[in-house]
């Protein structure tokens, strides 16, 4: 548990994760065109996403709308995975492919999920030989030990490489947010929706003081070099369920080069615009969602998009009831397949007492 967390204000003690879902906030720049719930969350629930005390936003930030839009349609299909058996490597010598959804600082849950899949041993060391492991981004914020998560991923990357496999990671919007908060602090940026700073946005989105205090140059360098998109075995892996990637290049290489170039130039407004676009969500969810997925696949390759970012409980409409009864918490059994089977959602909602997902691809239909 983190002491002195900034998500609850100075002197208010450690954050306690609960099943409360009402205070998952989305800034206006990230909202899809959908009606917002009229229900207001508790101003001070103790949820890790509750990033400022007494409902007051940090100085220098425009208050935001609350609650993710929720649908209750039958146009999505939940897919359950079957027990995994590690296949023998193919002719190319590559081992099985695994992906990890949003971690958000929940180190213990990550270790347990990796161990359950046989990717690490009881001591936390890589034990999967030539297996391939991809993290889909969002390592920090909201949870208690984001820097511990990053340190683990960096160590496993070295151990996997030594064993003939690999462990790699993609750029999430929270990596961009943490980089911006460290680099630019309270420097005003042109948000297009009122006054904004990276520091205020980081706090609003669950930034943890302990993470910032422990952040070192090696972590910053590692995050700034992460790719945004990759294709593996017919799966187009990316963090956010948005088509904004198309604005940064017509090939995977172009997108990654453009993102790296923006971070290298270190311009606050340019970095904010990148963060803002990678924070958009729900492009694949409603009518026209499969068309949006096909546009990405036709541009970058692959047969399915695999993403994190948007919690599965919200995609399924299983939370956010008008009566506010979220006490049971979301039920996440595995990845969520939707958009005519073309998209796989991997954010199990661990920050909402959901599940941190580590699964092998391809899924068994």
N, C-alpha and C positions, 0 to 999 in steps of 0.2 A: 504494500500500500504506500502511496506517495504522501509524504508529509509536506505541508505548506503549499498544496496545490493551488495554482492561480485560478482554477475553475470555480473555487468557492470563496475566493477572496482571502485577504491576509487574516491570519489568526483564527480561521474557522475550522481548522482540523482537516483530517484526510478525507478524500472523496470516497464514498461508498457506492459501488455499482448496484443499481437496483433494476427491476424490470420496468421502471417507468419509461414511457415512450413519448410523452407529450411534449418534451422540450427538445426534440431533434430539429434544430433550426436550419433553414436554408436561406442564404442571402439572396436578395432579389436578382442579382446577376446570374444566379445558378438555376433559377426556377424555369421549368418548362411551362408552356401556355396551358395551365390547368387551374381549376378553381381551388382556392385555398380553404382549408377547414376553418370554420368560424370559431372553433373551440380554442381557448387560450390555455397554455400550459401553466403549471405551477411555477411561480417565480423563483422558487428555491427548493428544488426537489432532491438534490444530492446526486443526480445523475451525472456521469462524467462529461456529458455534452453540455451541461449547464455551466456556461463559461463565464458568467459574471454574477456577482451577488445581488440579491434583492431585485432582480429583473432589470437592473440598470446597465445599459451598454457602456463599454469603455469610452473615455473621452476621445472625441475625434472620429466617432463612427456613427453613421446614420442607423437608427434602429431598423431591424429587419422584420419581415413577415415570419410567422412561426408555423411549424408543422408542415411536413412534406405532404403534397397532394396524394390522396389515396384513391384507388379505383377499386371497385367491387364487381368486376366483370368476369365472365367465364371464358375469356379469350386467351388465357395463359395456361400452360401445362407444367405441373411440377414433375420433375423426374427424380426418382430414387436410384441411387447407385447400389450396385450389388457388391458383396465382398470382393476386394481386389486380389488378384493373383499376379505377381510380377512376371511379365512375359520374358522369354529369352531375348537377348538382343538380336536385332536384325542383321542383315548383311553389312549395313553401314557401321555396325559395332555400337550403336547408340542404345542406351537402356531405356526403360519406360519413362514416360513423361508425366510429371505431376505439376499441379498448380495450387497456389495458396491465395485465398481471398484476403480482404482487408484485415490487418492485425490490430492497428490502433493502440499499440502499447500493451496489449494483453499477452505478456511474455509467457506466463504459466500455461495459458490456454494454447499458445502456439507450440510450446514444447510437448505438451500432451498430444496434440493433433499430429505432429511430425512423428512422434514415437509410435502412435497407433498405426500409422502407415508404414512403419519399419524404415523410415528415412534416417532416424537417429537412434542411438542406443540409450540405455538407461542413464549413462553419464552425459548425454547430450551431444555426443560426437557423431559425425556422419557415418552411417552404416549401410548405405544403399548402393555401394559400388559405383557402376557407371550410369545410374539413374540420372535423369534430368529434372530439375526443380526450378519452377518459375514463380516468383512472388509478383502479384499484380499491383503492388504499391500501397501507400498509406500505412506506414510503419509506426507513426507517432500520433499524438494528440488523443484526448479523451481517456485513454487508458493509463495505467500507472507506470509503465516502464518502456517508453518508446526507444530510448537510447540503448537499453538492453536488447531490444528486438533487433535494432540495426547492428549492434555488435555481434549478435548471434548469426545473423544472415551473412555478415562479412566473414566470420570465422568458418561457417559451413561452406562458403564459396571456395575458400582455400582447401578445405578438407575434401570436398567433392572433386575438385580438380586433381588433387593428388591421387584419388581413387579411380580416376578415369571417367568420372561423370561431371556434372556441373550444377551449380546453384546460382541463379541469376535473378535480377529484380528489375521491375519497370518503374517508371516515374508516375507517382500519383499526385493528385492535386495537393495533398497535405505535405508532400516533400517540397513542392513549389512554395507552399505557404510558410513552412518552417525556414526555408532558405531566405525567403523575402523578409520574414520577421527578424532574422539574424542580420541580414545585410542592410536593410533599409529602416528598420525600427518604426519610428513615428513619422517618417517622411510622408507627406501627403501625396496621394496618387490620384490620377484621373479615373475615377470609378465609373462615371456615367450615371451614377445613382446616388449622388451626394458625397459628402466627405468620407474618405476612407484612408486607412493606413494598413500596412501589412501587420504591424504589431496588434492593432485592434482586431483585425480579422482573425489573426491567430488565436487571440484570447477568446473571441466569440465562438470559434470553432473547436474549443476544447484544448487549447494550448496548455501544456504543463510546465510550471516553473522549473521543476526538477530536470526535465528534458533540456530546457534552455541552459540551465546551469552546467549540465554535463556535456553539452554539445562541443565537440572539438573539431579542429580543421580537417582531420581525417574523415569525419562524418560528413562535413560539408562538401568535401571533394568527392566523396563516394556518391552522395545524392545528386550532385550537379552533373555527374557523368552517366546517370541512368538513362537508358533508352525509353522512349515513349510507346513504341509499337514493335512487335516482333511476330513472325510467323513460324509456327512449329507444327509439323505433322498435319498440315491442313487446318490448324487452329490459328486464327488471328488474335493474338493476345494484346490487350490494352487495358488501361485502368478504368476509364470513364465510358459510360454508355451515351456517347455523344458522337456526332459527325464532325465536330470541330477539328479533328485531326486533319481533315481534308484541306483546311485552310493553311496547313504548314508544309504541304508537299504532295506530289503525285506518286511517290514511291515511299516505302518504309524507310529507306536510307535518307531520302530527302527530309522526311518528318523529323527523324532523330537528329540529323545534322542541323536543321533549323532550330530545334529546341535547344540544343547545346550552344548554338551561336547566340541565341537570345540570352541565355544565362551567362555566357562569357562577356557579353557587352555590358551587363550589369546596370541596365537602365531600369529605374523603378517602374515607370509607366508601362514599358514593354513587358517586364516580368509580371506586372499585375494583370495585363491583358491576357497573357498566357495562362496564368492561374485562373482568371475568370472564365475563360473558355473551357479549360479542362475541368471546371467545377460544374459545368452544365450536365444535365442528366435526363433520363427517361426518353431518349430519342428512339428507342426500339420498342417502347412499351405499348403504345396505343395504335390506332389505325394509321397505317403507313409505316409502322415500325419495321416490318420485314423489308420494305423498300429501302429504308435507311441503312439497314444491315447490308443489303445487297450492294448498295453504292460503295460501302467500305470494302467489301470483299472483291468487287470487280476492280477496284482501284489498287488495293494492296495485296490481293491474293488470299487464299484460304477458303475453306468451306463453311466454317462457323466462326463467329466472334465469341471470345471468352473475355468477360469483363468483371470488374469489381464495382466499387463506388456507390451504387444504389442498393440499399439493404433489401434483401429478398422479401422480408415481411411487408415492406411498402409496395413492392412490385406485385405482390399477391393480394394486397388489400386486407391483410389479416390483422392490422393494428389501426389505431386511430379512431376508435368508435366514438360516436357523438356523446355517449354517456360517460366517456373517460375511463371506462373499466378496462385498463390494460394490465391488471394485477397478475394475470396468468402468464404474461410475457409471450413473445412470439414462439412459434414452433417451426424450427428449420430442420428438415431431415437431410437435406443435401442440396446440390446445385439446382438452380431453377432454369429450365429450358423453355424458351418462348420465341415470339416473332417467327412463327411457322417453323420452329425447330432450328433456326439459324443463329440464335443467341443463347449463351449460357451465362447466367448471373452467378457470381461467386462470393458476394458479400453476404455472409450469413447473419449479419447484425450482432456481432459479438459485443458491441458497445451497448446494445439494448437487451442484454441477457439472452442473446441468440446463440449462434454457434460459429466457431472459427473453422472454416472449411479448408481441408487439404484433400484433394481428390486426384485420381489418376485419369488421364485422358488417353484414348477417347472414352466417353461415358458409354455404358451399356444400355442401349435403348430397350 
